[in-house]
Amino acid sequence: MQEDKQPDYHPVVFRDRAAGYAFLTRSTATSDRTIEWDDGETYPVVDVEISSESHPFYTGKARTVDTEGRIAQFERRYGGGAGASSDGSDVSGGPGGGDGPGGSGGA
């Protein structure tokens, strides 16, 4: 490894203001603000908006999307069942699938 190419990796406190939660870890993040930690040492502190203590997924407060209700609403609005016309007949053109009544497609 070349010297002076790697960033400084040092202890940093990350603080979630919304949850009132802070944790000490090692990072390359820097900050001008400091905090005195439980061990009596002073560390740089980085304030974050969301952490595992306040994130809805990790706290169990995540909203679930009602996809079945949205599909039913779409079908009510725009009609349900692909491949059927409004009179109930098949859209494909009948059993022969060709140009004429015999379905041969040619003369």
trRosetta pair geometry for C-beta under 8 A, 3 or more apart (Angstrom, degrees):
i j d omega theta_ij theta_ji phi_ij phi_ji
1 5 7.2 -148 175 56 82 117
1 6 6.7 4 176 -33 127 126
2 5 4.5 59 85 -8 102 135
6 9 7.4 -34 149 -20 112 106
7 28 4.2 53 112 -148 133 130
8 28 6.5 130 73 -137 53 75
8 30 7.8 61 68 -74 117 110
9 26 5.9 42 168 165 89 110
9 27 7.3 -140 -147 126 66 10
9 28 5.6 -42 -94 -76 63 78
10 26 6.6 -158 113 -147 14 81
10 27 7.4 -39 64 63 55 51
10 28 7.8 93 21 -107 72 37
10 44 7.8 69 101 22 120 116
11 24 6.1 4 -170 -176 106 100
11 25 7.4 171 -144 99 63 22
11 26 5.6 -52 -90 -95 49 69
11 41 7.9 34 92 117 149 141
11 43 5.3 -79 117 -126 101 126
12 24 7.5 166 85 -150 32 58
12 25 6.5 -26 64 72 77 68
12 26 6.9 99 16 -141 82 23
12 27 4.4 -58 32 44 134 109
12 29 5.4 108 -162 69 173 98
12 30 8.0 -114 -102 -92 131 29
12 31 7.3 113 -146 10 111 111
12 43 6.2 166 -127 166 27 112
12 44 5.4 -34 -124 76 83 94
12 45 7.5 148 -175 -103 74 25
12 46 6.0 20 168 -2 121 111
13 22 5.5 16 178 178 107 114
13 23 7.1 169 -150 85 66 28
13 24 5.2 -34 -96 -94 75 70
13 35 5.3 -75 59 56 153 127
13 37 6.2 -173 -73 -83 133 109
13 43 4.8 114 -17 96 100 125
13 44 7.1 -175 29 92 78 43
13 45 4.6 -28 76 -107 106 76
13 46 7.2 169 87 23 53 67
14 22 6.7 173 88 -151 44 65
14 23 5.8 -11 57 59 90 79
14 25 6.6 -7 2 27 110 109
14 27 7.6 78 -51 -15 109 152
14 29 7.9 66 -82 62 96 153
14 45 7.7 152 -95 -160 18 62
14 46 5.3 -26 -109 70 67 96
14 48 5.6 15 -175 -10 102 123
14 51 6.9 138 131 -97 117 133
15 21 7.4 167 -154 92 53 44
15 22 4.1 -15 -104 -101 78 101
15 35 7.3 110 -49 -34 137 162
15 45 5.5 13 -8 -173 122 110
15 46 7.1 164 21 78 76 42
15 47 5.3 -38 74 -105 97 62
15 48 7.0 159 73 20 41 76
16 19 4.5 12 113 39 123 102
16 20 7.3 -37 91 21 81 17
16 21 4.6 5 50 60 111 90
16 22 7.1 -163 21 -75 65 50
16 47 7.9 125 -101 -160 21 63
16 48 5.6 -38 -91 73 68 93
16 49 7.8 12 -138 124 76 12
16 50 6.8 33 -133 -152 113 15
16 51 3.9 -106 -67 11 135 121
16 53 5.5 171 63 56 156 115
16 54 5.5 -176 172 -1 137 122
17 20 7.4 24 -167 -73 30 45
17 47 5.7 21 -34 -157 111 112
17 48 8.0 178 2 65 79 45
17 49 7.7 -31 38 -115 99 38
18 49 7.0 46 -16 -175 123 51
18 50 7.0 -5 32 -93 139 56
18 54 4.7 76 91 -124 118 161
19 51 6.6 -105 29 52 136 103
19 53 3.9 150 143 116 165 116
19 54 4.0 -140 -46 -56 116 103
21 51 6.2 -133 85 71 122 139
21 53 4.0 91 9 21 164 168
21 54 7.4 -167 24 -29 124 94
22 35 7.5 -92 -167 116 159 165
22 45 7.5 -33 -142 -138 130 111
23 51 7.8 161 12 -172 115 151
24 37 5.9 45 -75 -131 135 146
24 43 6.6 103 -125 39 105 173
27 46 7.7 -64 81 8 152 145
29 44 7.7 -160 110 109 82 127
29 46 5.1 -8 136 -61 139 156
30 44 6.3 -49 -157 165 48 168
31 34 7.6 160 100 -68 102 50
31 44 4.2 146 54 177 93 108
31 45 5.9 -97 92 68 155 40
31 46 5.0 -162 -50 -77 136 72
32 44 7.8 63 3 -136 7 106
33 44 6.9 100 79 -157 53 68
33 45 5.2 -59 108 57 101 94
33 47 8.0 16 62 -21 148 99
34 42 5.0 31 167 173 129 103
34 43 6.5 160 -153 83 82 27
34 44 5.7 -60 -99 -98 69 42
34 45 6.2 123 -147 -2 19 91
35 42 7.1 169 83 -150 28 66
35 43 6.1 -26 61 64 78 77
35 44 7.9 54 16 167 78 12
35 45 4.1 64 -10 -52 115 132
36 40 7.0 -18 -174 -153 102 29
36 41 7.4 167 -150 90 62 29
36 42 5.3 -39 -94 -94 66 75
37 40 7.4 -40 75 25 69 20
37 41 5.5 -8 44 66 108 79
37 42 7.4 173 3 -101 80 22
37 43 5.5 32 -31 8 120 117
48 51 5.7 94 90 -58 131 95
50 54 5.3 -125 -140 86 66 107
50 55 5.3 88 170 -77 110 81
51 54 5.8 70 47 26 66 91
51 55 6.7 -118 100 -23 23 97
52 55 5.9 -42 -121 22 30 116
52 58 4.6 -87 -162 132 72 173
53 58 7.5 -50 -60 101 15 128
53 59 7.3 57 175 -75 32 107
54 59 6.9 -3 -148 -40 17 137
55 58 4.7 60 74 22 103 104
55 59 6.4 164 77 -8 48 95
56 59 6.0 -67 -132 47 27 102
56 61 4.7 -95 -142 83 80 83
56 62 4.3 120 137 -83 101 63
56 63 7.2 -18 166 -4 148 69
57 62 4.9 46 -91 -66 50 133
59 62 7.9 140 62 -33 74 74
65 70 7.5 -9 162 -17 98 135
66 69 3.9 11 136 25 118 121
66 70 6.4 139 100 -21 74 86
67 70 5.5 -55 -148 37 37 112
67 71 6.4 38 154 -20 69 103
68 71 5.8 -52 -148 35 33 110
68 72 6.4 31 154 -16 65 107
69 72 5.7 -54 -145 39 32 111
69 73 6.3 35 154 -21 64 107
70 73 5.6 -52 -146 36 32 113
70 74 6.4 35 153 -21 64 104
71 74 5.6 -53 -150 34 33 113
71 75 6.4 29 153 -16 66 105
72 75 5.8 -54 -146 38 32 109
72 76 6.4 33 154 -19 65 105
73 76 5.8 -53 -147 36 31 111
73 77 6.3 25 156 -16 64 110
74 77 5.8 -62 -147 40 28 108
74 78 6.0 -23 173 25 68 110
75 78 6.9 -74 -124 59 22 75
75 79 6.8 -54 -167 121 58 17
75 80 3.6 34 -165 -83 114 96
75 81 7.9 77 -147 -11 113 58
76 80 7.7 12 -57 -43 37 102
79 86 7.8 -71 -133 -93 152 83
81 84 4.8 -5 127 27 121 123
83 90 7.3 -16 159 -148 91 71
83 91 5.6 -139 -166 24 52 119
83 92 7.7 4 -161 -38 97 92
84 88 6.5 -12 -173 -135 111 35
84 89 7.8 146 -156 71 69 29
84 90 7.3 -55 -110 -108 61 42
84 91 6.8 -148 -105 -26 13 101
85 88 7.1 -57 72 14 73 17
85 89 5.6 -10 44 60 116 76
85 90 7.8 60 4 132 96 5
85 91 5.4 134 -43 -80 94 87
90 93 7.7 -71 106 17 95 26
90 94 7.2 147 71 -74 113 29
92 97 6.5 -32 152 -104 105 92
93 96 7.7 -74 119 68 96 75
93 97 5.9 106 79 -117 111 46
94 97 7.0 -151 78 -54 67 45
94 103 7.7 -137 101 -82 107 114
95 103 7.2 -80 103 -63 67 151
96 100 7.7 -69 130 85 158 51
96 101 7.0 139 -14 169 161 28
96 102 6.4 135 -130 128 145 24
96 103 2.2 -145 -170 -73 108 124
96 104 7.9 -49 -170 -23 120 41
97 103 5.7 58 46 -148 58 115
98 102 7.0 -28 64 91 137 60
98 103 3.7 131 17 -161 112 48
98 104 5.7 142 153 44 173 21
98 105 3.9 -114 -148 -58 114 76
99 103 7.9 141 35 -129 45 30
99 104 7.8 -48 41 70 88 56
99 105 5.2 106 1 -125 97 47
99 106 7.7 101 28 -47 129 31
100 103 6.9 -118 72 -42 64 26
100 104 6.7 -11 49 36 109 80
100 105 7.7 -155 16 -66 82 23
